[in-house]
Amino acid sequence: MNEQNYATLEASQRLAEAGIVLETEKYWVHYLRKDVWKLSEINAPVMMLYEMYPAPSMAEVWRELPEGTDFTKGAKISAAWCCHGKLGSPEFQNANPTDALINLLIWIKTLANKDKQ
């Protein structure tokens, strides 16, 4: 399993803090006895868990982005809602591409919520 295909623990926590819940195959699980976080499936016994965060894959995050989202290497996005020069900022540049998509998704959902108010 390539962990680069899944969100890091930090990005998974940011998603939870933003109130965005995605259906995922993998989770970051805190094993209480060993005091360690591991990327795993949810099959772990509940008694061994302390905390758990969904760890979406790139595909699982991509499905949540609005239709018309199209970008190339270098984070150029051609959707009308995203042409404000924000994507060159450090928050959208990440060594883990899934984390970068999560940052984008959180930003989009935050904008959408502001528009509703």
Biopython code that builds the backbone (N, CA, C, O; Angstrom):
import numpy as np
from Bio.PDB.StructureBuilder import StructureBuilder

atoms = [
    (1, "MET", "N", (0.851, -1.174, 0.000)),
    (1, "MET", "CA", (0.000, 0.000, 0.000)),
    (1, "MET", "C", (0.897, 1.238, 0.000)),
    (1, "MET", "O", (1.799, 1.358, 0.830)),
    (2, "ASN", "N", (0.653, 2.125, -0.904)),
    (2, "ASN", "CA", (1.399, 3.382, -0.972)),
    (2, "ASN", "C", (0.656, 4.426, -0.142)),
    (2, "ASN", "O", (-0.436, 4.860, -0.510)),
    (3, "GLU", "N", (1.254, 4.826, 0.979)),
    (3, "GLU", "CA", (0.592, 5.799, 1.855)),
    (3, "GLU", "C", (0.424, 7.154, 1.180)),
    (3, "GLU", "O", (-0.404, 7.953, 1.618)),
    (4, "GLN", "N", (1.194, 7.437, 0.116)),
    (4, "GLN", "CA", (1.038, 8.699, -0.611)),
    (4, "GLN", "C", (-0.311, 8.774, -1.323)),
    (4, "GLN", "O", (-0.742, 9.858, -1.715)),
    (5, "ASN", "N", (-0.976, 7.642, -1.493)),
    (5, "ASN", "CA", (-2.296, 7.630, -2.130)),
    (5, "ASN", "C", (-3.415, 7.962, -1.151)),
    (5, "ASN", "O", (-4.572, 8.100, -1.547)),
    (6, "TYR", "N", (-3.069, 8.089, 0.127)),
    (6, "TYR", "CA", (-4.048, 8.370, 1.159)),
    (6, "TYR", "C", (-3.678, 9.648, 1.901)),
    (6, "TYR", "O", (-2.522, 10.072, 1.895)),
    (7, "ALA", "N", (-4.654, 10.245, 2.529)),
    (7, "ALA", "CA", (-4.419, 11.464, 3.304)),
    (7, "ALA", "C", (-3.516, 11.159, 4.496)),
    (7, "ALA", "O", (-3.561, 10.068, 5.064)),
    (8, "THR", "N", (-2.707, 12.133, 4.857)),
    (8, "THR", "CA", (-1.919, 12.001, 6.076)),
    (8, "THR", "C", (-2.856, 12.163, 7.276)),
    (8, "THR", "O", (-3.998, 12.599, 7.132)),
    (9, "LEU", "N", (-2.362, 11.812, 8.438)),
    (9, "LEU", "CA", (-3.150, 11.972, 9.660)),
    (9, "LEU", "C", (-3.548, 13.430, 9.849)),
    (9, "LEU", "O", (-4.687, 13.725, 10.210)),
    (10, "GLU", "N", (-2.610, 14.341, 9.605)),
    (10, "GLU", "CA", (-2.892, 15.771, 9.794)),
    (10, "GLU", "C", (-4.008, 16.248, 8.862)),
    (10, "GLU", "O", (-4.900, 16.982, 9.289)),
    (11, "ALA", "N", (-3.961, 15.836, 7.600)),
    (11, "ALA", "CA", (-5.007, 16.242, 6.646)),
    (11, "ALA", "C", (-6.347, 15.615, 7.021)),
    (11, "ALA", "O", (-7.391, 16.253, 6.892)),
    (12, "SER", "N", (-6.318, 14.373, 7.482)),
    (12, "SER", "CA", (-7.550, 13.708, 7.917)),
    (12, "SER", "C", (-8.172, 14.442, 9.104)),
    (12, "SER", "O", (-9.393, 14.569, 9.195)),
    (13, "GLN", "N", (-7.325, 14.920, 10.010)),
    (13, "GLN", "CA", (-7.826, 15.688, 11.156)),
    (13, "GLN", "C", (-8.406, 17.023, 10.696)),
    (13, "GLN", "O", (-9.427, 17.462, 11.226)),
    (14, "ARG", "N", (-7.769, 17.682, 9.711)),
    (14, "ARG", "CA", (-8.308, 18.948, 9.190)),
    (14, "ARG", "C", (-9.683, 18.739, 8.565)),
    (14, "ARG", "O", (-10.575, 19.571, 8.732)),
    (15, "LEU", "N", (-9.858, 17.634, 7.848)),
    (15, "LEU", "CA", (-11.173, 17.332, 7.270)),
    (15, "LEU", "C", (-12.232, 17.210, 8.367)),
    (15, "LEU", "O", (-13.325, 17.765, 8.256)),
    (16, "ALA", "N", (-11.894, 16.488, 9.409)),
    (16, "ALA", "CA", (-12.839, 16.310, 10.521)),
    (16, "ALA", "C", (-13.157, 17.643, 11.186)),
    (16, "ALA", "O", (-14.313, 17.915, 11.509)),
    (17, "GLU", "N", (-12.141, 18.473, 11.394)),
    (17, "GLU", "CA", (-12.355, 19.789, 12.009)),
    (17, "GLU", "C", (-13.233, 20.680, 11.146)),
    (17, "GLU", "O", (-13.973, 21.518, 11.660)),
    (18, "ALA", "N", (-13.150, 20.495, 9.814)),
    (18, "ALA", "CA", (-13.962, 21.285, 8.896)),
    (18, "ALA", "C", (-15.381, 20.725, 8.774)),
    (18, "ALA", "O", (-16.228, 21.312, 8.100)),
    (19, "GLY", "N", (-15.637, 19.595, 9.424)),
    (19, "GLY", "CA", (-16.968, 18.999, 9.373)),
    (19, "GLY", "C", (-17.253, 18.257, 8.084)),
    (19, "GLY", "O", (-18.415, 18.034, 7.745)),
    (20, "ILE", "N", (-16.222, 17.873, 7.364)),
    (20, "ILE", "CA", (-16.390, 17.155, 6.099)),
    (20, "ILE", "C", (-16.155, 15.671, 6.369)),
    (20, "ILE", "O", (-15.069, 15.272, 6.791)),
    (21, "VAL", "N", (-17.172, 14.870, 6.125)),
    (21, "VAL", "CA", (-17.085, 13.437, 6.357)),
    (21, "VAL", "C", (-17.173, 12.731, 5.009)),
    (21, "VAL", "O", (-18.145, 12.892, 4.269)),
    (22, "LEU", "N", (-16.148, 11.952, 4.705)),
    (22, "LEU", "CA", (-16.125, 11.197, 3.458)),
    (22, "LEU", "C", (-16.184, 9.713, 3.757)),
    (22, "LEU", "O", (-15.636, 9.252, 4.758)),
    (23, "GLU", "N", (-16.845, 8.970, 2.894)),
    (23, "GLU", "CA", (-16.861, 7.525, 3.021)),
    (23, "GLU", "C", (-15.530, 7.006, 2.493)),
    (23, "GLU", "O", (-15.166, 7.277, 1.349)),
    (24, "THR", "N", (-14.811, 6.268, 3.315)),
    (24, "THR", "CA", (-13.466, 5.835, 2.944)),
    (24, "THR", "C", (-13.267, 4.345, 3.218)),
    (24, "THR", "O", (-14.012, 3.718, 3.971)),
    (25, "GLU", "N", (-12.234, 3.806, 2.576)),
    (25, "GLU", "CA", (-11.854, 2.415, 2.813)),
    (25, "GLU", "C", (-10.830, 2.310, 3.935)),
    (25, "GLU", "O", (-10.759, 1.284, 4.612)),
    (26, "LYS", "N", (-10.037, 3.356, 4.139)),
    (26, "LYS", "CA", (-8.962, 3.335, 5.128)),
    (26, "LYS", "C", (-9.213, 4.391, 6.203)),
    (26, "LYS", "O", (-9.922, 5.374, 5.985)),
    (27, "TYR", "N", (-8.616, 4.159, 7.359)),
    (27, "TYR", "CA", (-8.750, 5.074, 8.493)),
    (27, "TYR", "C", (-7.406, 5.202, 9.196)),
    (27, "TYR", "O", (-6.603, 4.270, 9.220)),
    (28, "TRP", "N", (-7.183, 6.383, 9.767)),
    (28, "TRP", "CA", (-6.069, 6.530, 10.698)),
    (28, "TRP", "C", (-6.593, 6.103, 12.047)),
    (28, "TRP", "O", (-7.559, 6.672, 12.555)),
    (29, "VAL", "N", (-5.958, 5.101, 12.629)),
    (29, "VAL", "CA", (-6.428, 4.520, 13.872)),
    (29, "VAL", "C", (-5.347, 4.663, 14.931)),
    (29, "VAL", "O", (-4.182, 4.342, 14.696)),
    (30, "HIS", "N", (-5.748, 5.149, 16.097)),
    (30, "HIS", "CA", (-4.820, 5.263, 17.222)),
    (30, "HIS", "C", (-4.991, 4.026, 18.085)),
    (30, "HIS", "O", (-6.047, 3.809, 18.679)),
    (31, "TYR", "N", (-3.941, 3.216, 18.149)),
    (31, "TYR", "CA", (-3.962, 2.010, 18.974)),
    (31, "TYR", "C", (-3.471, 2.380, 20.361)),
    (31, "TYR", "O", (-2.303, 2.720, 20.547)),
    (32, "LEU", "N", (-4.358, 2.314, 21.317)),
    (32, "LEU", "CA", (-4.104, 2.790, 22.670)),
    (32, "LEU", "C", (-2.960, 2.040, 23.343)),
    (32, "LEU", "O", (-2.097, 2.658, 23.967)),
    (33, "ARG", "N", (-2.946, 0.740, 23.224)),
    (33, "ARG", "CA", (-1.928, -0.050, 23.918)),
    (33, "ARG", "C", (-0.512, 0.288, 23.457)),
    (33, "ARG", "O", (0.416, 0.310, 24.266)),
    (34, "LYS", "N", (-0.346, 0.548, 22.174)),
    (34, "LYS", "CA", (0.979, 0.850, 21.632)),
    (34, "LYS", "C", (1.216, 2.346, 21.484)),
    (34, "LYS", "O", (2.332, 2.771, 21.186)),
    (35, "ASP", "N", (0.182, 3.140, 21.688)),
    (35, "ASP", "CA", (0.231, 4.588, 21.489)),
    (35, "ASP", "C", (0.840, 4.936, 20.136)),
    (35, "ASP", "O", (1.800, 5.701, 20.039)),
    (36, "VAL", "N", (0.255, 4.353, 19.101)),
    (36, "VAL", "CA", (0.743, 4.568, 17.744)),
    (36, "VAL", "C", (-0.445, 4.761, 16.801)),
    (36, "VAL", "O", (-1.507, 4.168, 16.988)),
    (37, "TRP", "N", (-0.244, 5.598, 15.791)),
    (37, "TRP", "CA", (-1.249, 5.804, 14.745)),
    (37, "TRP", "C", (-0.869, 4.942, 13.549)),
    (37, "TRP", "O", (0.290, 4.922, 13.136)),
    (38, "LYS", "N", (-1.849, 4.228, 12.991)),
    (38, "LYS", "CA", (-1.597, 3.404, 11.808)),
    (38, "LYS", "C", (-2.711, 3.603, 10.808)),
    (38, "LYS", "O", (-3.874, 3.787, 11.167)),
    (39, "LEU", "N", (-2.327, 3.562, 9.528)),
    (39, "LEU", "CA", (-3.297, 3.595, 8.444)),
    (39, "LEU", "C", (-3.788, 2.169, 8.252)),
    (39, "LEU", "O", (-3.003, 1.280, 7.923)),
    (40, "SER", "N", (-5.087, 1.946, 8.458)),
    (40, "SER", "CA", (-5.598, 0.586, 8.369)),
    (40, "SER", "C", (-7.066, 0.590, 7.984)),
    (40, "SER", "O", (-7.703, 1.636, 7.863)),
    (41, "GLU", "N", (-7.580, -0.617, 7.797)),
    (41, "GLU", "CA", (-9.007, -0.764, 7.553)),
    (41, "GLU", "C", (-9.713, -0.748, 8.901)),
    (41, "GLU", "O", (-9.079, -0.913, 9.943)),
    (42, "ILE", "N", (-10.987, -0.554, 8.877)),
    (42, "ILE", "CA", (-11.759, -0.378, 10.108)),
    (42, "ILE", "C", (-11.954, -1.688, 10.870)),
    (42, "ILE", "O", (-12.634, -1.690, 11.896)),
    (43, "ASN", "N", (-11.394, -2.774, 10.417)),
    (43, "ASN", "CA", (-11.602, -4.073, 11.048)),
    (43, "ASN", "C", (-10.951, -4.202, 12.416)),
    (43, "ASN", "O", (-11.077, -5.252, 13.047)),
    (44, "ALA", "N", (-10.265, -3.184, 12.896)),
    (44, "ALA", "CA", (-9.575, -3.260, 14.187)),
    (44, "ALA", "C", (-10.581, -3.393, 15.318)),
    (44, "ALA", "O", (-11.650, -2.784, 15.275)),
    (45, "PRO", "N", (-10.248, -4.181, 16.325)),
    (45, "PRO", "CA", (-11.152, -4.301, 17.483)),
    (45, "PRO", "C", (-11.340, -2.957, 18.173)),
    (45, "PRO", "O", (-10.368, -2.235, 18.396)),
    (46, "VAL", "N", (-12.558, -2.619, 18.508)),
    (46, "VAL", "CA", (-12.894, -1.326, 19.089)),
    (46, "VAL", "C", (-12.186, -1.101, 20.418)),
    (46, "VAL", "O", (-11.838, 0.037, 20.734)),
    (47, "MET", "N", (-11.967, -2.134, 21.194)),
    (47, "MET", "CA", (-11.336, -1.967, 22.498)),
    (47, "MET", "C", (-9.896, -1.469, 22.401)),
    (47, "MET", "O", (-9.367, -0.926, 23.370)),
    (48, "MET", "N", (-9.261, -1.644, 21.255)),
    (48, "MET", "CA", (-7.869, -1.234, 21.101)),
    (48, "MET", "C", (-7.754, 0.196, 20.586)),
    (48, "MET", "O", (-6.653, 0.741, 20.517)),
    (49, "LEU", "N", (-8.865, 0.800, 20.228)),
    (49, "LEU", "CA", (-8.834, 2.108, 19.598)),
    (49, "LEU", "C", (-8.994, 3.227, 20.605)),
    (49, "LEU", "O", (-9.691, 3.086, 21.609)),
    (50, "TYR", "N", (-8.353, 4.319, 20.327)),
    (50, "TYR", "CA", (-8.552, 5.520, 21.110)),
    (50, "TYR", "C", (-9.230, 6.575, 20.257)),
    (50, "TYR", "O", (-10.253, 7.134, 20.650)),
    (51, "GLU", "N", (-8.663, 6.846, 19.093)),
    (51, "GLU", "CA", (-9.248, 7.790, 18.141)),
    (51, "GLU", "C", (-9.189, 7.190, 16.751)),
    (51, "GLU", "O", (-8.428, 6.259, 16.487)),
    (52, "MET", "N", (-10.010, 7.743, 15.864)),
    (52, "MET", "CA", (-10.027, 7.253, 14.491)),
    (52, "MET", "C", (-10.476, 8.381, 13.566)),
    (52, "MET", "O", (-11.425, 9.102, 13.875)),
    (53, "TYR", "N", (-9.796, 8.533, 12.434)),
    (53, "TYR", "CA", (-10.165, 9.526, 11.420)),
    (53, "TYR", "C", (-10.214, 8.849, 10.060)),
    (53, "TYR", "O", (-9.325, 8.060, 9.741)),
    (54, "PRO", "N", (-11.231, 9.135, 9.246)),
    (54, "PRO", "CA", (-11.228, 8.618, 7.884)),
    (54, "PRO", "C", (-9.997, 9.119, 7.139)),
    (54, "PRO", "O", (-9.619, 10.284, 7.264)),
    (55, "ALA", "N", (-9.376, 8.238, 6.368)),
    (55, "ALA", "CA", (-8.191, 8.582, 5.571)),
    (55, "ALA", "C", (-8.533, 8.366, 4.101)),
    (55, "ALA", "O", (-8.291, 7.288, 3.557)),
    (56, "PRO", "N", (-9.092, 9.383, 3.459)),
    (56, "PRO", "CA", (-9.520, 9.196, 2.073)),
    (56, "PRO", "C", (-8.349, 9.037, 1.107)),
    (56, "PRO", "O", (-7.254, 9.553, 1.331)),
    (57, "SER", "N", (-8.612, 8.321, 0.045)),
    (57, "SER", "CA", (-7.652, 8.197, -1.055)),
    (57, "SER", "C", (-7.839, 9.395, -1.980)),
    (57, "SER", "O", (-8.777, 10.176, -1.824)),
    (58, "MET", "N", (-6.940, 9.524, -2.936)),
    (58, "MET", "CA", (-7.077, 10.613, -3.910)),
    (58, "MET", "C", (-8.425, 10.527, -4.620)),
    (58, "MET", "O", (-9.104, 11.539, -4.796)),
    (59, "ALA", "N", (-8.811, 9.322, -5.027)),
    (59, "ALA", "CA", (-10.077, 9.146, -5.748)),
    (59, "ALA", "C", (-11.275, 9.527, -4.892)),
    (59, "ALA", "O", (-12.235, 10.116, -5.389)),
    (60, "GLU", "N", (-11.224, 9.193, -3.609)),
    (60, "GLU", "CA", (-12.344, 9.505, -2.713)),
    (60, "GLU", "C", (-12.492, 11.016, -2.507)),
    (60, "GLU", "O", (-13.610, 11.515, -2.375)),
    (61, "VAL", "N", (-11.386, 11.736, -2.481)),
    (61, "VAL", "CA", (-11.450, 13.199, -2.367)),
    (61, "VAL", "C", (-11.886, 13.795, -3.693)),
    (61, "VAL", "O", (-12.713, 14.706, -3.726)),
    (62, "TRP", "N", (-11.338, 13.289, -4.780)),
    (62, "TRP", "CA", (-11.646, 13.816, -6.116)),
    (62, "TRP", "C", (-13.146, 13.776, -6.384)),
    (62, "TRP", "O", (-13.694, 14.706, -6.977)),
    (63, "ARG", "N", (-13.818, 12.702, -5.949)),
    (63, "ARG", "CA", (-15.271, 12.577, -6.163)),
    (63, "ARG", "C", (-16.048, 13.697, -5.506)),
    (63, "ARG", "O", (-17.145, 14.029, -5.957)),
    (64, "GLU", "N", (-15.506, 14.293, -4.444)),
    (64, "GLU", "CA", (-16.200, 15.350, -3.711)),
    (64, "GLU", "C", (-15.993, 16.733, -4.322)),
    (64, "GLU", "O", (-16.715, 17.670, -3.981)),
    (65, "LEU", "N", (-15.019, 16.875, -5.217)),
    (65, "LEU", "CA", (-14.772, 18.178, -5.846)),
    (65, "LEU", "C", (-15.862, 18.467, -6.864)),
    (65, "LEU", "O", (-16.408, 17.539, -7.461)),
    (66, "PRO", "N", (-16.190, 19.737, -7.074)),
    (66, "PRO", "CA", (-17.247, 20.093, -8.032)),
    (66, "PRO", "C", (-16.900, 19.657, -9.457)),
    (66, "PRO", "O", (-15.732, 19.581, -9.838)),
    (67, "GLU", "N", (-17.946, 19.376, -10.227)),
    (67, "GLU", "CA", (-17.733, 19.054, -11.636)),
    (67, "GLU", "C", (-17.043, 20.220, -12.312)),
    (67, "GLU", "O", (-17.291, 21.379, -11.980)),
    (68, "GLY", "N", (-16.182, 19.910, -13.254)),
    (68, "GLY", "CA", (-15.465, 20.956, -13.968)),
    (68, "GLY", "C", (-14.108, 21.251, -13.370)),
    (68, "GLY", "O", (-13.348, 22.045, -13.923)),
    (69, "THR", "N", (-13.789, 20.622, -12.245)),
    (69, "THR", "CA", (-12.462, 20.813, -11.665)),
    (69, "THR", "C", (-11.478, 20.090, -12.557)),
    (69, "THR", "O", (-11.587, 18.884, -12.781)),
    (70, "ASP", "N", (-10.526, 20.833, -13.058)),
    (70, "ASP", "CA", (-9.553, 20.271, -13.988)),
    (70, "ASP", "C", (-8.226, 20.936, -13.710)),
    (70, "ASP", "O", (-8.099, 22.152, -13.855)),
    (71, "PHE", "N", (-7.233, 20.158, -13.313)),
    (71, "PHE", "CA", (-5.952, 20.796, -13.120)),
    (71, "PHE", "C", (-4.805, 19.930, -13.570)),
    (71, "PHE", "O", (-4.913, 18.708, -13.676)),
    (72, "THR", "N", (-3.709, 20.597, -13.829)),
    (72, "THR", "CA", (-2.510, 19.957, -14.331)),
    (72, "THR", "C", (-1.405, 20.143, -13.313)),
    (72, "THR", "O", (-1.567, 20.876, -12.337)),
    (73, "LYS", "N", (-0.300, 19.490, -13.534)),
    (73, "LYS", "CA", (0.834, 19.648, -12.626)),
    (73, "LYS", "C", (1.181, 21.119, -12.532)),
    (73, "LYS", "O", (1.263, 21.806, -13.550)),
    (74, "GLY", "N", (1.382, 21.599, -11.342)),
    (74, "GLY", "CA", (1.608, 23.023, -11.121)),
    (74, "GLY", "C", (0.385, 23.674, -10.524)),
    (74, "GLY", "O", (0.370, 24.888, -10.323)),
    (75, "ALA", "N", (-0.636, 22.901, -10.238)),
    (75, "ALA", "CA", (-1.856, 23.365, -9.561)),
    (75, "ALA", "C", (-2.595, 24.444, -10.316)),
    (75, "ALA", "O", (-3.101, 25.385, -9.704)),
    (76, "LYS", "N", (-2.672, 24.335, -11.634)),
    (76, "LYS", "CA", (-3.514, 25.257, -12.411)),
    (76, "LYS", "C", (-4.897, 24.649, -12.483)),
    (76, "LYS", "O", (-5.057, 23.504, -12.908)),
    (77, "ILE", "N", (-5.874, 25.393, -12.080)),
    (77, "ILE", "CA", (-7.244, 24.892, -12.068)),
    (77, "ILE", "C", (-8.092, 25.760, -12.981)),
    (77, "ILE", "O", (-8.037, 26.988, -12.917)),
    (78, "SER", "N", (-8.870, 25.114, -13.824)),
    (78, "SER", "CA", (-9.616, 25.872, -14.818)),
    (78, "SER", "C", (-11.093, 26.015, -14.496)),
    (78, "SER", "O", (-11.884, 26.324, -15.388)),
    (79, "ALA", "N", (-11.478, 25.804, -13.271)),
    (79, "ALA", "CA", (-12.883, 25.995, -12.908)),
    (79, "ALA", "C", (-13.128, 27.467, -12.593)),
    (79, "ALA", "O", (-12.267, 28.130, -12.014)),
    (80, "ALA", "N", (-14.287, 27.976, -12.968)),
    (80, "ALA", "CA", (-14.581, 29.407, -12.816)),
    (80, "ALA", "C", (-14.504, 29.878, -11.376)),
    (80, "ALA", "O", (-14.105, 31.016, -11.128)),
    (81, "TRP", "N", (-14.874, 29.039, -10.421)),
    (81, "TRP", "CA", (-14.897, 29.432, -9.022)),
    (81, "TRP", "C", (-13.517, 29.542, -8.415)),
    (81, "TRP", "O", (-13.379, 29.960, -7.265)),
    (82, "CYS", "N", (-12.491, 29.177, -9.164)),
    (82, "CYS", "CA", (-11.167, 29.067, -8.570)),
    (82, "CYS", "C", (-10.126, 29.986, -9.206)),
    (82, "CYS", "O", (-8.931, 29.732, -9.060)),
    (83, "CYS", "N", (-10.518, 30.990, -9.871)),
    (83, "CYS", "CA", (-9.557, 31.823, -10.594)),
    (83, "CYS", "C", (-9.201, 33.078, -9.812)),
    (83, "CYS", "O", (-9.265, 34.179, -10.360)),
    (84, "HIS", "N", (-8.837, 32.943, -8.574)),
    (84, "HIS", "CA", (-8.513, 34.101, -7.740)),
    (84, "HIS", "C", (-7.056, 34.114, -7.307)),
    (84, "HIS", "O", (-6.701, 34.856, -6.392)),
    (85, "GLY", "N", (-6.196, 33.308, -7.941)),
    (85, "GLY", "CA", (-4.786, 33.298, -7.602)),
    (85, "GLY", "C", (-4.456, 32.611, -6.298)),
    (85, "GLY", "O", (-3.306, 32.649, -5.860)),
    (86, "LYS", "N", (-5.433, 31.983, -5.662)),
    (86, "LYS", "CA", (-5.209, 31.359, -4.357)),
    (86, "LYS", "C", (-4.428, 30.056, -4.466)),
    (86, "LYS", "O", (-3.758, 29.658, -3.513)),
    (87, "LEU", "N", (-4.503, 29.390, -5.605)),
    (87, "LEU", "CA", (-3.949, 28.055, -5.694)),
    (87, "LEU", "C", (-2.433, 28.013, -5.715)),
    (87, "LEU", "O", (-1.853, 26.939, -5.553)),
    (88, "GLY", "N", (-1.777, 29.137, -5.909)),
    (88, "GLY", "CA", (-0.326, 29.168, -5.833)),
    (88, "GLY", "C", (0.168, 29.292, -4.405)),
    (88, "GLY", "O", (1.370, 29.205, -4.154)),
    (89, "SER", "N", (-0.743, 29.494, -3.470)),
    (89, "SER", "CA", (-0.348, 29.682, -2.079)),
    (89, "SER", "C", (0.122, 28.356, -1.473)),
    (89, "SER", "O", (-0.268, 27.285, -1.939)),
    (90, "PRO", "N", (0.956, 28.427, -0.439)),
    (90, "PRO", "CA", (1.534, 27.217, 0.151)),
    (90, "PRO", "C", (0.518, 26.198, 0.648)),
    (90, "PRO", "O", (0.811, 25.002, 0.657)),
    (91, "GLU", "N", (-0.666, 26.635, 1.060)),
    (91, "GLU", "CA", (-1.645, 25.686, 1.585)),
    (91, "GLU", "C", (-2.124, 24.684, 0.542)),
    (91, "GLU", "O", (-2.649, 23.629, 0.898)),
    (92, "PHE", "N", (-1.950, 24.997, -0.745)),
    (92, "PHE", "CA", (-2.369, 24.079, -1.802)),
    (92, "PHE", "C", (-1.198, 23.336, -2.416)),
    (92, "PHE", "O", (-1.383, 22.551, -3.346)),
    (93, "GLN", "N", (0.001, 23.570, -1.913)),
    (93, "GLN", "CA", (1.178, 22.863, -2.390)),
    (93, "GLN", "C", (1.604, 21.908, -1.293)),
    (93, "GLN", "O", (1.872, 22.330, -0.168)),
    (94, "ASN", "N", (1.667, 20.632, -1.610)),
    (94, "ASN", "CA", (1.928, 19.644, -0.586)),
    (94, "ASN", "C", (2.664, 18.475, -1.208)),
    (94, "ASN", "O", (2.420, 18.131, -2.365)),
    (95, "ALA", "N", (3.563, 17.860, -0.450)),
    (95, "ALA", "CA", (4.293, 16.695, -0.936)),
    (95, "ALA", "C", (3.346, 15.525, -1.176)),
    (95, "ALA", "O", (3.594, 14.695, -2.051)),
    (96, "ASN", "N", (2.267, 15.454, -0.406)),
    (96, "ASN", "CA", (1.282, 14.401, -0.572)),
    (96, "ASN", "C", (0.143, 14.965, -1.423)),
    (96, "ASN", "O", (-0.561, 15.873, -0.981)),
    (97, "PRO", "N", (-0.047, 14.444, -2.629)),
    (97, "PRO", "CA", (-1.090, 15.003, -3.506)),
    (97, "PRO", "C", (-2.498, 14.881, -2.941)),
    (97, "PRO", "O", (-3.350, 15.722, -3.230)),
    (98, "THR", "N", (-2.758, 13.856, -2.146)),
    (98, "THR", "CA", (-4.078, 13.717, -1.531)),
    (98, "THR", "C", (-4.320, 14.840, -0.533)),
    (98, "THR", "O", (-5.427, 15.370, -0.450)),
    (99, "ASP", "N", (-3.293, 15.202, 0.222)),
    (99, "ASP", "CA", (-3.422, 16.315, 1.172)),
    (99, "ASP", "C", (-3.716, 17.621, 0.448)),
    (99, "ASP", "O", (-4.519, 18.427, 0.917)),
    (100, "ALA", "N", (-3.063, 17.833, -0.704)),
    (100, "ALA", "CA", (-3.317, 19.046, -1.484)),
    (100, "ALA", "C", (-4.775, 19.086, -1.950)),
    (100, "ALA", "O", (-5.405, 20.144, -1.914)),
    (101, "LEU", "N", (-5.314, 17.946, -2.386)),
    (101, "LEU", "CA", (-6.725, 17.894, -2.785)),
    (101, "LEU", "C", (-7.642, 18.160, -1.593)),
    (101, "LEU", "O", (-8.681, 18.803, -1.738)),
    (102, "ILE", "N", (-7.260, 17.668, -0.427)),
    (102, "ILE", "CA", (-8.063, 17.912, 0.775)),
    (102, "ILE", "C", (-8.071, 19.398, 1.114)),
    (102, "ILE", "O", (-9.116, 19.951, 1.457)),
    (103, "ASN", "N", (-6.922, 20.042, 1.020)),
    (103, "ASN", "CA", (-6.866, 21.484, 1.265)),
    (103, "ASN", "C", (-7.776, 22.233, 0.295)),
    (103, "ASN", "O", (-8.469, 23.174, 0.682)),
    (104, "LEU", "N", (-7.766, 21.810, -0.959)),
    (104, "LEU", "CA", (-8.634, 22.422, -1.962)),
    (104, "LEU", "C", (-10.108, 22.177, -1.630)),
    (104, "LEU", "O", (-10.924, 23.095, -1.715)),
    (105, "LEU", "N", (-10.446, 20.956, -1.257)),
    (105, "LEU", "CA", (-11.828, 20.629, -0.915)),
    (105, "LEU", "C", (-12.313, 21.443, 0.282)),
    (105, "LEU", "O", (-13.434, 21.953, 0.271)),
    (106, "ILE", "N", (-11.484, 21.567, 1.305)),
    (106, "ILE", "CA", (-11.866, 22.372, 2.476)),
    (106, "ILE", "C", (-12.084, 23.815, 2.066)),
    (106, "ILE", "O", (-13.047, 24.440, 2.510)),
    (107, "TRP", "N", (-11.216, 24.356, 1.233)),
    (107, "TRP", "CA", (-11.336, 25.737, 0.769)),
    (107, "TRP", "C", (-12.634, 25.937, -0.011)),
    (107, "TRP", "O", (-13.340, 26.924, 0.196)),
    (108, "ILE", "N", (-12.947, 25.002, -0.907)),
    (108, "ILE", "CA", (-14.165, 25.096, -1.718)),
    (108, "ILE", "C", (-15.407, 25.024, -0.830)),
    (108, "ILE", "O", (-16.336, 25.816, -0.991)),
    (109, "LYS", "N", (-15.420, 24.079, 0.101)),
    (109, "LYS", "CA", (-16.583, 23.933, 0.992)),
    (109, "LYS", "C", (-16.745, 25.173, 1.870)),
    (109, "LYS", "O", (-17.870, 25.585, 2.151)),
    (110, "THR", "N", (-15.641, 25.770, 2.303)),
    (110, "THR", "CA", (-15.700, 26.992, 3.116)),
    (110, "THR", "C", (-16.310, 28.129, 2.301)),
    (110, "THR", "O", (-17.146, 28.878, 2.805)),
    (111, "LEU", "N", (-15.888, 28.258, 1.031)),
    (111, "LEU", "CA", (-16.458, 29.293, 0.151)),
    (111, "LEU", "C", (-17.943, 29.056, -0.078)),
    (111, "LEU", "O", (-18.738, 29.996, -0.058)),
    (112, "ALA", "N", (-18.308, 27.815, -0.294)),
    (112, "ALA", "CA", (-19.718, 27.473, -0.548)),
    (112, "ALA", "C", (-20.573, 27.821, 0.671)),
    (112, "ALA", "O", (-21.685, 28.328, 0.525)),
    (113, "ASN", "N", (-20.059, 27.550, 1.863)),
    (113, "ASN", "CA", (-20.805, 27.874, 3.084)),
    (113, "ASN", "C", (-20.948, 29.370, 3.276)),
    (113, "ASN", "O", (-21.981, 29.833, 3.759)),
    (114, "LYS", "N", (-19.917, 30.143, 2.904)),
    (114, "LYS", "CA", (-19.997, 31.603, 3.012)),
    (114, "LYS", "C", (-21.034, 32.155, 2.051)),
    (114, "LYS", "O", (-21.752, 33.099, 2.382)),
    (115, "ASP", "N", (-21.116, 31.562, 0.844)),
    (115, "ASP", "CA", (-22.093, 32.015, -0.145)),
    (115, "ASP", "C", (-23.531, 31.749, 0.303)),
    (115, "ASP", "O", (-24.448, 32.483, -0.064)),
    (116, "LYS", "N", (-23.719, 30.700, 1.094)),
    (116, "LYS", "CA", (-25.074, 30.342, 1.565)),
    (116, "LYS", "C", (-25.550, 31.286, 2.668)),
    (116, "LYS", "O", (-26.753, 31.428, 2.889)),
    (117, "GLN", "N", (-24.610, 31.928, 3.356)),
    (117, "GLN", "CA", (-24.990, 32.781, 4.492)),
    (117, "GLN", "C", (-25.426, 34.121, 4.064)),
    (117, "GLN", "O", (-25.777, 34.953, 4.901)),
]
sb = StructureBuilder()
sb.init_structure("model")
sb.init_model(0)
sb.init_chain("A")
sb.init_seg("    ")
for serial, (resi, resn, name, xyz) in enumerate(atoms, 1):
    if name == "N":
        sb.init_residue(resn, " ", resi, " ")
    sb.init_atom(name, np.array(xyz, "f"), 0.0, 1.0, " ", f" {name:<3s}", serial, name[0])
structure = sb.get_structure()
